[in-house]
Amino acid sequence: MLSRLGYRILEARNAMDAAKVYSAERGSIDMLFVETLMSKVNGHELAQMLTRENPQLRVLFLSDDGYERLTRNVAQKRGLHFLRRPFTMRILASKVREVLDIPMAQALGATY
């Protein structure tokens, strides 16, 4: 869906793979779109690792319906951006644009 919206996507199978991809492509990555629940290292931990390297990195968390309420509450308390599955192309486009357009001072204030 993101490719069809015109975004360049770099995929990773897990958090460690994502960290390697990020290191290799650091200057060209504007946003981390990450699953909240992952094995070994969760999405919040990955976001924390990568934003330590680049505080300007925007983060959008993704979760399924069953985990949504807890994740949404944590996200709201910390000023994070969250998208719950299932979603439409229009909702995805709107949320990605919202995250990419936030003022840098607001992005730097997020606590992962």
C-alpha positions as CSV (number, residue, x, y, z in Angstrom):
1,M,0.0,0.0,0.0
2,L,2.8,2.4,0.9
3,S,4.5,1.8,-2.4
4,R,1.3,2.5,-4.3
5,L,1.1,5.8,-2.4
6,G,4.6,6.7,-3.8
7,Y,6.7,6.0,-0.8
8,R,10.0,4.1,-1.0
9,I,9.9,1.1,1.3
10,L,12.8,-0.8,3.0
11,E,11.6,-4.0,4.6
12,A,13.0,-6.0,7.5
13,R,12.1,-9.3,8.9
14,N,12.8,-8.5,12.6
15,A,14.2,-5.7,14.8
16,M,17.8,-6.7,14.3
17,D,17.4,-6.8,10.5
18,A,15.7,-3.4,10.7
19,A,18.6,-2.0,12.7
20,K,21.0,-3.2,10.0
21,V,18.9,-1.7,7.2
22,Y,18.6,1.5,9.1
23,S,22.4,1.7,9.5
24,A,23.0,1.1,5.8
25,E,20.3,3.6,4.7
26,R,20.4,6.1,7.6
27,G,20.4,9.3,5.7
28,S,17.4,8.3,3.5
29,I,14.9,7.1,6.1
30,D,12.3,9.5,7.3
31,M,9.9,7.2,9.1
32,L,9.9,3.9,10.9
33,F,6.6,2.0,10.4
34,V,6.8,-0.8,12.9
35,E,4.7,-3.5,14.4
36,T,4.4,-3.1,18.2
37,L,4.6,-6.8,19.0
38,M,7.6,-8.6,17.6
39,S,9.7,-11.5,18.9
40,K,12.8,-10.7,21.0
41,V,12.8,-6.9,20.5
42,N,9.4,-5.2,20.3
43,G,8.5,-2.2,18.2
44,H,8.9,0.3,21.1
45,E,12.5,-1.0,21.8
46,L,13.4,-0.8,18.2
47,A,12.1,2.8,18.0
48,Q,14.1,3.7,21.1
49,M,17.3,2.2,19.5
50,L,16.9,4.0,16.2
51,T,15.7,7.4,17.6
52,R,18.8,7.4,19.9
53,E,20.8,7.4,16.7
54,N,18.5,9.9,14.9
55,P,16.1,11.9,17.1
56,Q,14.5,13.3,14.0
57,L,13.2,9.8,12.8
58,R,9.4,9.7,12.8
59,V,7.8,6.6,14.1
60,L,4.4,5.1,13.3
61,F,3.4,2.0,15.4
62,L,1.1,-0.7,13.9
63,S,-1.0,-3.2,15.9
64,D,-3.8,-5.7,15.5
65,D,-7.3,-5.1,17.0
66,G,-6.7,-7.4,20.0
67,Y,-3.7,-5.4,21.2
68,E,-5.0,-2.1,20.1
69,R,-6.5,-0.7,23.3
70,L,-3.3,-1.1,25.4
71,T,-1.1,0.1,22.6
72,R,-3.3,3.1,21.9
73,N,-3.3,4.1,25.6
74,V,0.5,3.9,25.8
75,A,0.9,5.8,22.5
76,Q,-1.4,8.6,23.7
77,K,0.4,9.0,27.0
78,R,3.7,9.1,25.3
79,G,2.7,11.3,22.4
80,L,3.3,8.5,19.9
81,H,1.6,7.8,16.6
82,F,-0.4,4.6,16.2
83,L,-2.3,2.9,13.4
84,R,-4.7,-0.1,14.1
85,R,-5.3,-2.9,11.6
86,P,-7.3,-3.3,9.6
87,F,-7.2,0.1,7.8
88,T,-7.9,1.4,4.3
89,M,-5.6,3.0,1.9
90,R,-7.1,6.4,2.7
91,I,-6.6,6.0,6.4
92,L,-3.0,4.8,5.9
93,A,-2.2,7.7,3.5
94,S,-3.7,10.2,6.0
95,K,-1.8,8.8,9.0
96,V,1.5,8.6,7.2
97,R,1.2,12.2,6.0
98,E,0.2,13.3,9.6
99,V,3.4,11.7,11.0
100,L,5.7,13.0,8.4
101,D,4.2,16.5,8.7
102,I,4.5,16.9,12.5
103,P,6.8,19.8,13.6
104,M,10.3,18.6,14.5
105,A,10.0,19.9,18.1
106,Q,7.0,17.7,18.6
107,A,8.7,14.7,17.0
108,L,11.7,15.2,19.3
109,G,9.4,15.2,22.4
110,A,8.1,11.6,21.9
111,T,9.2,9.1,24.5
112,Y,9.6,5.6,23.3
